[in-house]
Amino acid sequence: MVRSISGGLTILTPVKGQWIFEDKLFNERMIPVRIISTRAEILEIVAMTKKYYEQIAVLAYRLSDDVILRHDNETQNIG
C-alpha cells in the first residue's frame, strides 16, 4: 500500500521499542521504513499505517532536504 502511494520504500530490520502513554508502558516491535515522498504522501501513509496497525501513534520525520535520486543516466534533485 505504501509503494502505491510513494512509488517505493525500504523496510529496515525490526527493532524493539518501549514508550509510555497515559501511564501505561508499551513494549512493541517497530519496523523502520524509509520513503521518498511529498508531505501530502507521508501524511496519507501515516494515517493509513495508524489505522491498519491500530496504533495510538505513528512517527514520521524528515531525514534530508537534499536528496539525489538517480534514474538511468539522469540525476534529479527531489528536495
N, C-alpha and C positions, 0 to 999 in steps of 0.2 A: 504494500500500500504506500509506503514511504517513497519507493522508487517511482511509482506512478505520479507522485506529486513533484518530486525534486529532480527526477531523472537518474538518481543513483544514491548509493550510501555505502559506507564502510562500517561493518559491525566488528567491534573490538572484543577482546576477551572479557567475559563477565567478571565482575568483582563483587565482594561482599560490602554492603553498606549498612550503616546504622544512623537513625535520626529520631528525634523526639517531636511528637505532635500531640498537643493537648495532654501533656504529662504522661504520654504512653511511648515506650520505646519500640521502634520498628526495626527489625533485622530483615534485610531482604537482599536478594541478588539483583544487581544492577547491570544492565547491558549498555555500555557506552557505544554510541553510534555517531559517526561523523558524516555530515551532509553539507553539500554546497547548495544553498538555496537563497531565495529572496526572503525578506522579513515576512511577507504575506504567506509564503510557503511554509516557513518554520512555524508560524502561528497555527496554521492548519494542521501541521504534523504534530505539534504539541497537543492540540485539542483532541485529535484522533487517537494519539497514544494514550492520553489520560483516560479517555473513555474505554478504549479497547482493553487496557490492562487494569481498569478500575482503580486508578491511582488517586491518592489525595493530592499529590503534586508531581509535576514533571519539570525538570530543569533543562533549559537550553541556554547556551551562551556562545558569543562570537569568539572564534579563535583568531581571525585575522581580517583586516580590511584590504590587504594586499595579496590577492590570490592570483596565481598564474595557472591556467588550465590549458594544456596543450593538446590539440586535436590535429592529427595528421601533421602537416608542416606549418601550422599557424599557431601563434601564441595570442591568447585572448586574456585581457585583464578583466576579471569578473567584478572586482571591488569597485 
